[in-house]
């Protein structure tokens, strides 16, 4: 008896993700990334994103970068999205790096409480005088005296009303768009850090993606408040969002068109951390060879603290000037050439079309990464050298490969190939159950998976399966012009299995005869 050979391996593959170039980051950032991995317990992707997000949050109020195309300054802030399973250490690594930010928050909160106490004292005195002056004015009006003096005193006193201090919010976790906009209208620089960001995508992204686009672009935002004057401000925002793979997958299935059409996703640096049981030896640490530099996080904290000290001075003084960085001529030329390479990727390889919108923004994100790498190490020099832009481009290349590897599954092309594979497997199983005899193609429409029970759906898949160069494993034939169409398989001798009459038609000692075998060889 001839047995059906093993199912041929499906050759269509997504673009592989290369090893992340940790060495492209600054030495202080590299050491922090390596420390956070804790001997391989924490995915390197997660360690990289948390570190880069912390640098973005610390640098964004202090620095901006000139875009060589527009010659205009851009915010030096990033949007980062990390997909990670539950239990991969999202909360743990976040807490390790947030100590300096938490300290600044505590200092600002303490200063606010002192200002609030002083305000309440001053307001009580002011309010008492206000009531007295109002009484004087009422008396003057009642007695038909000239109220001009009382009016002048009241007007002068009204202008002296103490200003109530505002508690500034520099970092948000779970906040509505309205709360975020209100906070940014008071102080226009902040970060959103969430290790369970499903709520963010369910509400904020669906309801007001335009606001987040404006914040990333550095555009002016008009905040219209009920019964109050419109407030205009330029928000600067770092987003560090983490959520579980299945949650984001379901969100994409339901809201893919809206999310892509809004342009918001194009602005993100995207990372999909591997599942726990997947080990990438190329860039994972192992406990038997692991050395943990205990100075790595303290040194990283010290650098962050220097930047936050500058931010605190800005807040106290009310000044918001930023240092403006610019690419060197060599760096600008490299950056422009790199953009051309990224833009051409979908032309050379159709698989890149699924993130064409991200490729359009890749050069801007590279510019920002370069600015952060440079300013984090050197707050004095305003020119970003070629070497830093090259490092930033390597990092950006890795993020793009991460994105195309994940988002390809939402393309029509990928879904088609998945259907091809499912149909091939069904046909394979049908042959096995049918005693390796050819069967009617119409059996797929009658008994196959529901989605293949339409000719317009089935025909393109069958044509692809039959027409694959060098893999003609299955084919179809008819015994006559008007007969049913059959599906057969290629035997080890190179011929296709012929249609045999059912064994029940012959005596037990007889072998089944071939029917029109000449038509299918």
MOCOR-V934174 format. One line per field, one symbol per residue. ss: DSSP state (H for helix, E for strand, C for the rest). psi: psi as a letter, one per 40 degrees, with the letter a starting at -180 (. if undefined). burial: + if it has 16 or more other ideal C-beta (glycine too) atoms within 10 Angstrom, else -. A space follows every 50 residues. Layout:
ss: ???
psi: ???
burial: ???
This chain:
ss: CCCCCCCCCCCCCCCCCCCCCHHHCCHHHHHHHHHHHCCCCCCHHHHHHH HHHHHHHHHCCCEEEEECCCCEEEECCCEEEEECCCCCCHHHHHHHHCHH HHHHHHHHHHHHHHHHHHHHHHHHHHHHHHHHHHHHHHHHHHCCCCCHHH HHHHHHHHHCCCCCCCCCCCEECCCCHHHHHHHHHHCCEEEEEECCCHHH HHHHHHHHHHHHHHHHHCCCEEECCCCCCCEEECCEEEEEEEECHHHHHH HHHHHHHHHHHHCCHHHEEEEECCCCCCCCCCCCCCHHHCCCCCHHHHHH HHHHHHHHHHHHHHHHHCCCCCEEEEECHHHHHHHHHHHHHHHHHHHHCH HHHHHHHHHHHHHHHHHHHHHHHHHHHCCCCCEECHHHHHHHHHHHHHHH HHHHHHHHHHCHHHHHHHHHHHHHHHHHHHHHHCCCCCEECHHHHHHCCH HHCCHHHHHHHHHHHHHCCCCCCEEEEECCCCCCEEEEEECCCCCECCCE CCHHHCCCCCCCCECCHHHCC
psi: hhihiihihhehiihihihhgdeeiidddddddddddffedhiddddddd ddddddddddeeiihhhddefiiiigiihhhhhiiheefdddddddeedd ddddddddddddddddddddddddddddddddddddddddddefiheddd ddddddddeehihhihhhhehichiiddddddddddhehiihhhegeddd ddcddddgddddddddefihhhhhihfiihhhihihhhhghhiidddddd ddddfdddddddedddeihhhhiiidehhgddfiiideehhhheeddddd ddddddddddddddddeeifiihhiiiidddddddddddddddeddddhd dedefdddddeddddddddddddddddhedhehhiddddddddddddddd ddddddedeeiddddddddddddddddddddddeffiiihdeddddeaid eefhddddddddddddehhefgdiiiiidideiihihiihideeiihihi ihdeeiideiihiihfdeee.
burial: ---+----------+-+--+-+-+++-+++++++++++++-+++++++++ ++++++++++++++++++----+++++++++++++--+++-+++-+++-+ +--++--+--+-------+------+---+--+--++--+------+--+ ---+-------------+++++--+-+--++-+++-++++++++++++-+ +--+++-++-++-+++-+--+-+----------+++++++++++--++-- ++------++-+++++++++++++---------++----------++--+ +-+++-++-+++-++------++-+++---++-++--++--+--++---- +++++-+++-++++++++++++++++--+----+-+++++++++++++++ ++++++++-----+--+-+++-++-+++--+----++++-+-++---+-- -+-----+--++--+--+----+++++-+------+++++-----+++++ -------------------+-
